[in-house]
């Protein structure tokens, strides 16, 4: 017969095994962390990135080395205009996670985005494919991540420190029977700078004339630009050359038509009347104080309009409005759509 003193160790062993096998309940801190992580993800999904960042920063005090949280905060920093802070957070998250693929793809996307901004390249068609591959982390992360469209700020091409006023001078433009190219170009640029930048647009009427020089010589005419800067108080001066043309683009084309006999859609060759309008602009951005060229750009757009005798003013503004984003990117912050992954669990 086993005595009581001999049974106690066995009972203690069983109790110990039960303690090991019993899962530990989540602490209040764990529950609070998960709530904040998920709530921040929902706010991000709705586009409320400041609220999302606030919630994730609250969670950071509960779990400062959680890579999922650091990843989410990195995305918020990107959206809110702090790419340097985002890089640091992604790097830390990557180290703590043991090279998590989703976090690695977010960091790679940020680097690609910054390279495109530096080179002013268009987004690559496959820019999102990296994150689709990152979806290989779907193995166990499929329900734990959200892939969200994010609008990232692209800084202006020019450093605008000390730039308060902008003067749009005349443009070199050929004589045209269909439009006063110089007048309409100046009017368009003034309107865009006034509506979409914080710069004070100087209303000088008529716009200051520029020397009839080759464009390269005009761009290098430092003394002339310094004179305009002093005369009108322009911190930044915009000028250049513009060309606008119209040509008959009529011809035979394959068009879809409804057969009057069968009522079916058929392909027919018909003569179609149409016009092509083209606008090309060489932009010079010059510093009024020094006369130095700060930035130069060439933009071009063309479009075909149905029929003949189209209104040249309407066609002109259809074309230049398509170039407005590229013009403004020199002096104002633009935005570019990307995809980023955030953790919600």
N, C-alpha and C positions, 0 to 999 in steps of 0.2 A: 504493500500500500504506500502510495506516494504521499509524503507529508505536505502540509500547507506551505512550508518554506521551500519545498522543491517545486511546487506548482507556480509560484510567483514569477520566476524568470521566464517560463514559457508564456504566461499571460502577458508579461511585459513585451516579449518579442512580437506576439500577435498584435498588441496595441500599437507597437512601433510600426509594423507593416501597414496597419490600417491608416496610420497617420501619413505614411508615405504615399499610399494609394489614393487617398482622398484629395481631390483637386482643391487648390487654394482659391478661395473666393476673391473676386476683384475688390481691391481696396477702393475707398471713396476717391482717392487721388487718380486711380486708373480710370474709374468711371468718368470723372471730370475731364480727364485728358481725351478720352474717346469722344465725349460729347463736343468738346471744343474743336477737335480735329474734323468731325463730321459737319458741325455747324459752319465752320470756316469753308469747307468744301462746297456746301450748299450756297453760301454767299458768293463764292467765286463763280459757281455755275450761273448765278443770276447777274454776274458782272459787277457785283459790289466788292471790289478788291480791297478797298480800305477796311471795310468791316471784316473781311476774311483775314487780312493781315493782323488786325487787332486781336481776333480770336486765337489765331495761331501763336501770336506772341504771348498771350495768356497761357496757352498750353506749354510754351517753351519753359516757363518757370516751374512746371511740374515734371518735365522730361527734357532737359537741355541737350541731351545727346541722341534724341530720336531722329533717325535719318529721314523718315517719312515727313515729319514735321519740317525739318530743315529744307527738304525739297520743295514743299508747298510754299514756305516763306520765300524761297529763291524765285519761284514763279511770280509771286506777288511783287517782289522787288523789281523784276523785269517789267511787269505791266506798269508799275508806278514810277518807272524812269530811273532805276538805280542798277544798271547792268553790272557795275563793279561789285556791289554788295551781293548780287545774285550769283556771280561767279564764285565768290568766297563761300556762300552757303551751299551751292551745289558741290563744290570741292570737299567741304566738310562732310556733307551727307554721303558722298560717294565713299569716302574713307571709312566712315562709321558703318556703312551698309555692306561692306565687303564687295564693292563694285556692282551694286544693283543696276540692272540693265535699264530700267525705266529712268532712273536718275541720270545714268550715263547718257542716254539719248536726249534728255532735256538739256544737259550741259553741252552736248554736241550741237544741238539746235541753236543754242544761244551763241556759240562760237561761229556757226555758219551765218547766223543773222548779222553778227557784228562785222564779219568779213564782207558780206553783201553791202552793208551800210558804208563801210570804208571805201569799197570800190564802186559804190552806187549802182550795183548790178540789180537786175530784176530778180525776184525770188525764183529759185529753181523749181521746175515742175515737180521734181521729186522731193522737195523740201519736207513734205509731210510723210514721205515714205519711210523715213528713218523712224518715226514714231510708230508707224504701222509695224515695223520690224520689232520695235521695242515692245509691241503688243505680244511678242513671244513671252513676255513676262505674264501673259494671260494664263500660263500654266496654273499658277495659283493666285495671281493678282487680278484676274479678270474683273471680279466684283469689288476690288479694293481700290481701283483707280478710276479717275474720270479724265478723259481726253477732251480738253476744252479749247475753243477758239479764243485767242487772246489778241488784243490790239496793242502792239508795242510801239512806243514813241521812237521816231527817227529824228535825231537832232539836225538842225539846219546845216547846210554845207559850210556856211560862213560863221566865224566867231563874231557875234554881234556885240561884244563888250564895247561900250562907249559909243555904239551906233544908236542914235535916237531919231534922226530924220532921214528920209529917202527922197531923192529928186529924180524924176523920170524925164530925161532930156529927149530931144528928137532922135529919130532913127534914120539911117541912110536907107532910102527906099526909091525904087524906080517910079517914074510917072506912070499912072494907071488910069485908064478911062472908067474902070468899074468901081474904084474905091480910092479914097485918100488913105493910103496904107499907113503912113506915119501917124496921122491924126487918130485913126482907130486903134492902132497898136498902143499908143501912149494912153489913150482913154481906157483901154482894157487893162493895162498893167496898173495904172493908178487905182482903178476900181478893185482889183484883186489885192493889192498891197493894203489898201484901206480896210477892206472887209476881213482879211485873214491874217494880218500881222499887227503887232503892237507899235509899229513904227509910225511916226508922223509923216504923212505924205504931203509934200510941198506942192501947192497948187500954183504953178507958175504958168501963166497964159500970155502968149503962146509958149509952148515948151521951148527951152533954150535950143537954138540951132547948133549943129555940130559941123566941123569942117568937112568939106567934100574930099575925104581921103580914102585910100584903101583901108579895109577894116583893121589889118595888122598895124598900120601906121596910126590909125585913130586910137587903137587900144594903147599904143605906146606914147601918146601925146600927153605926157605927164603935166606939163605946164597949163594946158588947156583945162584939164580936169581939176587941177588945183584952183584955177581961176573960177570955174563954176562953183566949186565948193565954197570959196570965199564970198562970191557974189550972192549966192542964194541960201547959204547956210546948210548945204546938203552934206550930211556925214557920209552917206552912201549915194552914189550916182549910178543910174541904170541907163544904158544906151545900147547902140549896136546897129544891126542892119536887118531889114525885114523884106520879104518878097511874098506876093500873093498873086495867084494866077487862076484863070479859068480856061478850060479847053473842052471841046466837043469829044465825048467818049462814047458816042452812039455806035451801034454795030449789031451784027446778028448774034443772037444768043439762044440757047436752048431754054425754053420756059415750059412750065406746066400749064395745061389748059384743059377745060372740060369739053369733051366731044359732044356736039349738039345732037349727034345720032345715037350714041350709046349711053351718054351721061357719065362715062368713065373719064378718069384723069389720063391725059395723054401728053407725051413729050413732043413739042413742036419747036421748030427754028423760026424765030421772028426777028424783025429789025426793031431794036429798042433804042429810043431816043433818051440820052442822058448826058450829064455834064460832070466833069471832074474839077473840083476846086482844090488847090494846094496852098499851104501857108508854111513858110520857113522863116525862122528867126535866129539870128546870132545875137546872143545876149552878152553884154559886158557889164560887170559889177565893179565899180571903181571907188576907191576911198577918196572922199572929198578933201581931206587934210593933206594927203601926200600925192594924190593923182595916180597912185599905183593901182594896177589891175588886181583885183582880189579874186575874181572868178569869171570864167568864160564858159559858155554853153551854147550848143546848137541844137535846136529842136525843129522837128518837121512833122506835119500831119497832112493827110489828104483824104478826101471823101468823094464818093460818087453820088449824085443826086438825080432822081428821075426827072425826065423831061428836059426841055430847053428853056432858057430865059429865067432861070432861078434867081431869086433875090440875092445879090452878092453880099449884102450886109448880114442877112440871116446865115448864109453859108460861112461867112467869116467868123461869126461868133460861135457857130457849131464847131468849127475847127479849133479856135483858140481856147475854148472852154475845155477841150480835151487835153490841152497842154498846160492848163493852169496849175495842176498839181506839181508838175516838174519845175515850173517857174518858181512857185512858192517854196519848194523844198530847199531853195538856196537861202531863204531868209526866215523860214518859220518851221516849227516842228511838224513833221508829218506823222502818219501812223501806218503800220503795216500789220496785216493779219497773219498770225502764225497759230500753231497748235502746240499745247503743252499738256503734260500729264500731272495731275495732282492726286494724292492719296486721300481717301476718305475713311479708311479703316486702318 
